[in-house]
């Protein structure tokens, strides 16, 4: 059953949920990106989103693929599991031919984009596709969801944040976000006020290749030399974290604005619009 209720949890920096499985951005991070995206949708995209999911917000939709990880069905436990990340070695760029046989975030994004473009697809299939598109774009902006391929996206890199054991992936998914002790709506509001028109113009790039290249560049800067982390690490990377959340929100809107633009977006799906190789 889909989790429909959000319970706000305020935690201190010393009480990270280190034993929890890592989810891209965590629930609050995904909700932040969804809330920012909703503010940047075109009128046509907003109408199409409402036709699909009604009163459900993009902040709610953004967490759905992670909520469904609790479903014991093989589809959620195995088939959909690789759709939250990609692997790109340092110094390389992602190419669709690099996707593993089980798929990855890019193959899933391609699949769900096609579903939303298909006039014969059923309503429920399109609802699922929209939620995945929103979620995956957020995933690809979390630098450790574009992993090196040698430490499970930082899950195997142990660190201590304010003397509490965790791992680098979990720290970036949720630890640094929850350290601010803000609800997702408060955090999204703070970030949205700092997004300038110049930012929107600069960030309105619908190509996943661009997003992944940025994540790889940032990823190589966030592995600490000393695993004992506290205020200095949070201060050093706060601006980059916030920028990725803002960029993800703007890019979700950019992608949906493109997807629901007048005309037939399938004409563009074979062009370099989607992948910068």
C-alpha positions as CSV (number, residue, x, y, z in Angstrom):
1,X,0.0,0.0,0.0
2,X,1.3,3.4,-0.9
3,X,2.4,5.5,2.1
4,X,0.2,8.6,1.9
5,X,1.1,10.4,5.1
6,X,4.2,12.4,5.8
7,X,5.4,12.5,9.4
8,X,7.7,15.4,10.1
9,X,10.8,14.4,12.1
10,X,13.1,16.9,13.6
11,X,16.5,15.3,14.5
12,X,19.7,16.8,15.8
13,X,23.0,16.3,13.9
14,X,24.0,13.7,16.4
15,X,20.9,11.4,15.9
16,X,21.3,10.4,12.3
17,X,19.4,7.2,11.3
18,X,22.6,5.4,10.4
19,X,21.0,2.0,10.3
20,X,18.3,3.0,7.8
21,X,18.6,2.0,4.2
22,X,19.8,4.9,2.0
23,X,17.3,6.5,-0.2
24,X,18.2,9.2,-2.7
25,X,17.8,12.6,-0.9
26,X,15.7,10.9,1.7
27,X,12.0,11.7,1.9
28,X,12.5,15.4,2.8
29,X,15.0,15.9,0.0
30,X,12.7,14.5,-2.6
31,X,9.8,16.6,-1.3
32,X,11.9,19.7,-1.5
33,X,12.7,19.1,-5.1
34,X,9.1,18.4,-5.9
35,X,7.9,21.5,-4.2
36,X,10.4,23.7,-6.1
37,X,9.4,22.0,-9.4
38,X,5.8,22.7,-8.8
39,X,6.6,26.4,-8.6
40,X,8.3,26.3,-12.0
41,X,5.8,24.4,-14.1
42,X,4.3,26.0,-17.1
43,X,0.5,26.4,-17.1
44,X,0.2,23.5,-19.6
45,X,2.5,21.2,-17.7
46,X,0.7,22.0,-14.5
47,X,-2.7,21.1,-16.1
48,X,-1.4,17.8,-17.4
49,X,0.1,16.9,-14.1
50,X,-3.3,17.6,-12.4
51,X,-5.1,15.5,-15.0
52,X,-2.9,12.6,-14.0
53,X,-2.6,12.8,-10.2
54,X,-5.3,15.3,-9.3
55,X,-4.7,17.0,-5.9
56,X,-1.5,15.0,-5.2
57,X,1.4,17.4,-5.2
58,X,4.8,16.8,-6.9
59,X,6.3,16.8,-3.3
60,X,4.1,13.8,-2.6
61,X,4.7,12.2,-6.0
62,X,8.4,12.5,-5.6
63,X,8.7,10.0,-2.7
64,X,6.4,7.4,-4.1
65,X,9.0,5.1,-5.8
66,X,10.9,5.0,-2.5
67,X,7.6,4.4,-0.5
68,X,6.9,1.4,-2.7
69,X,10.2,-0.2,-1.7
70,X,8.3,-1.6,1.2
71,X,6.0,-3.6,-1.2
72,X,7.2,-7.3,-1.1
73,X,6.3,-7.9,-4.7
74,X,9.2,-9.0,-6.9
75,X,8.7,-6.0,-9.1
76,X,9.6,-3.6,-6.3
77,X,12.1,-5.8,-4.6
78,X,14.1,-6.7,-7.7
79,X,13.0,-5.2,-11.0
80,X,12.7,-1.6,-10.0
81,X,15.6,-1.6,-7.5
82,X,18.3,-0.5,-10.0
83,X,16.2,2.4,-11.3
84,X,17.4,4.9,-8.7
85,X,21.1,5.2,-9.7
86,X,23.6,5.0,-12.5
87,X,27.3,4.1,-12.5
88,X,29.9,6.5,-14.1
89,X,33.6,6.1,-13.3
90,X,35.7,9.1,-12.6
91,X,36.7,10.9,-15.8
92,X,34.0,9.2,-17.8
93,X,30.6,10.3,-19.1
94,X,27.4,8.3,-19.2
95,X,26.4,6.7,-22.4
96,X,23.1,4.7,-22.8
97,X,25.2,1.8,-24.0
98,X,26.7,1.6,-20.5
99,X,23.5,0.6,-18.9
100,X,23.5,-2.9,-17.2
101,X,21.2,-5.6,-18.3
102,X,19.0,-5.0,-15.3
103,X,18.7,-1.3,-16.3
104,X,19.4,1.8,-14.3
105,X,18.0,5.3,-13.7
106,X,18.4,6.3,-17.3
107,X,16.8,3.3,-18.8
108,X,13.9,3.8,-16.4
109,X,13.6,7.5,-17.2
110,X,13.6,6.6,-20.9
111,X,10.9,4.0,-20.3
112,X,8.6,6.2,-18.3
113,X,9.1,9.2,-20.6
114,X,7.9,7.0,-23.4
115,X,4.8,6.0,-21.4
116,X,3.9,9.6,-20.8
117,X,4.3,10.3,-24.5
118,X,2.2,7.3,-25.5
119,X,-1.5,8.3,-26.2
120,X,-2.5,4.7,-25.8
121,X,-1.0,4.2,-22.4
122,X,-3.5,3.7,-19.5
123,X,-4.1,6.3,-16.9
124,X,-2.6,4.3,-14.0
125,X,0.5,3.6,-16.1
126,X,0.9,7.3,-16.8
127,X,0.5,8.1,-13.1
128,X,3.2,5.6,-12.2
129,X,5.4,7.0,-15.0
130,X,5.0,10.6,-13.8
131,X,5.9,9.8,-10.2
132,X,9.0,7.9,-11.4
133,X,10.1,10.7,-13.7
134,X,9.9,13.2,-10.9
135,X,11.8,10.9,-8.5
136,X,14.5,9.8,-10.9
137,X,15.4,13.4,-11.9
138,X,15.9,14.1,-8.2
139,X,18.0,11.0,-7.8
140,X,20.4,12.0,-10.6
141,X,21.1,15.3,-8.8
142,X,22.3,13.5,-5.7
143,X,26.0,13.1,-6.5
144,X,26.3,9.7,-4.9
145,X,23.5,8.3,-7.0
146,X,25.9,8.7,-9.9
147,X,28.3,6.3,-8.3
148,X,31.9,5.3,-9.0
149,X,31.0,1.7,-9.1
150,X,33.3,0.6,-6.3
151,X,31.5,1.5,-3.0
152,X,27.8,1.3,-3.8
153,X,27.5,5.0,-4.2
154,X,29.1,5.8,-0.9
155,X,27.2,3.2,1.1
156,X,30.4,1.3,1.8
157,X,32.2,4.5,2.8
158,X,31.9,4.7,6.6
159,X,32.0,8.1,8.3
160,X,31.0,9.5,11.7
161,X,29.0,12.7,11.7
162,X,29.2,14.3,15.2
163,X,30.5,11.0,16.5
164,X,27.5,9.1,15.2
165,X,28.4,6.2,12.8
166,X,26.8,6.4,9.3
167,X,28.0,6.3,5.7
168,X,28.6,9.0,3.1
169,X,25.6,8.1,1.1
170,X,23.2,8.4,4.0
171,X,24.8,11.6,5.1
172,X,24.1,13.2,1.7
173,X,20.7,11.6,1.3
174,X,19.3,12.9,4.6
175,X,21.9,13.7,7.3
176,X,22.9,17.1,6.0
177,X,19.4,18.0,5.1
178,X,17.9,17.0,8.5
179,X,20.7,18.9,10.3
180,X,18.9,22.1,9.4
181,X,15.9,21.0,11.4
182,X,13.4,22.3,8.9
183,X,10.3,20.7,7.4
184,X,10.5,20.1,3.7
185,X,8.1,23.0,3.0
186,X,10.2,25.4,5.1
187,X,13.4,24.2,3.4
188,X,11.8,24.5,-0.1
189,X,10.6,28.0,0.7
190,X,14.0,29.1,1.8
191,X,15.7,27.7,-1.3
192,X,13.0,29.0,-3.7
193,X,13.5,32.5,-2.5
194,X,17.2,32.3,-3.6
195,X,16.5,31.0,-7.1
196,X,16.9,34.0,-9.5
197,X,15.6,34.3,-13.0
198,X,19.2,33.9,-14.1
199,X,19.4,30.6,-12.3
200,X,16.3,29.3,-14.0
201,X,17.6,30.3,-17.4
202,X,21.0,28.7,-16.7
203,X,19.6,25.5,-15.1
204,X,16.8,24.8,-17.6
205,X,18.6,22.0,-19.3
206,X,16.5,18.8,-19.8
207,X,19.4,16.6,-20.7
208,X,20.2,13.9,-18.1
209,X,23.8,13.9,-19.4
210,X,24.3,17.4,-18.1
211,X,22.9,16.5,-14.7
212,X,25.1,13.4,-14.4
213,X,28.2,15.3,-15.5
214,X,27.6,17.8,-12.7
215,X,27.0,15.1,-10.2
216,X,30.2,13.3,-11.1
217,X,32.2,16.5,-10.7
218,X,30.6,17.2,-7.3
219,X,30.9,13.6,-6.2
220,X,34.7,13.7,-6.6
221,X,34.8,16.6,-4.1
222,X,32.8,15.3,-1.3
223,X,34.8,12.2,-0.2
224,X,36.5,13.2,3.0
225,X,40.1,12.5,3.9
226,X,39.1,12.2,7.6
227,X,36.0,10.1,8.3
228,X,35.3,12.1,11.5
229,X,32.9,14.8,10.3
230,X,31.2,17.7,12.0
231,X,30.5,21.4,11.5
232,X,33.4,22.0,9.1
233,X,32.2,19.4,6.6
234,X,28.6,20.6,6.8
235,X,29.7,24.2,6.3
236,X,32.0,23.3,3.4
237,X,29.4,21.4,1.4
238,X,26.1,23.2,2.4
239,X,26.1,25.5,-0.6
240,X,26.6,22.6,-3.1
241,X,23.9,20.5,-1.4
242,X,21.4,23.4,-1.6
243,X,22.3,24.1,-5.2
244,X,21.7,20.5,-6.2
245,X,18.3,20.5,-4.5
246,X,17.4,23.8,-6.3
247,X,18.7,22.5,-9.7
248,X,16.8,19.3,-9.3
249,X,13.6,21.2,-8.7
250,X,14.1,23.4,-11.7
251,X,15.1,20.5,-13.9
252,X,12.0,18.4,-12.9
253,X,9.9,21.4,-14.1
254,X,12.0,21.9,-17.2
255,X,11.6,18.2,-18.1
256,X,7.9,18.2,-17.6
257,X,7.5,21.5,-19.4
258,X,9.3,19.9,-22.4
259,X,7.3,16.7,-22.1
260,X,4.0,18.4,-22.1
261,X,4.8,21.1,-24.6
262,X,2.4,21.6,-27.5
263,X,3.1,19.3,-30.4
264,X,4.5,15.8,-30.4
265,X,7.5,15.5,-28.0
266,X,8.3,12.1,-29.5
267,X,9.8,14.0,-32.5
268,X,12.5,15.2,-30.1
269,X,13.1,11.9,-28.2
270,X,15.6,10.7,-30.8
271,X,17.6,14.0,-30.8
272,X,20.5,15.1,-28.6
273,X,17.9,16.8,-26.4
274,X,17.8,14.1,-23.8
275,X,21.4,12.8,-23.7
276,X,24.6,14.8,-23.9
277,X,27.2,12.2,-24.9
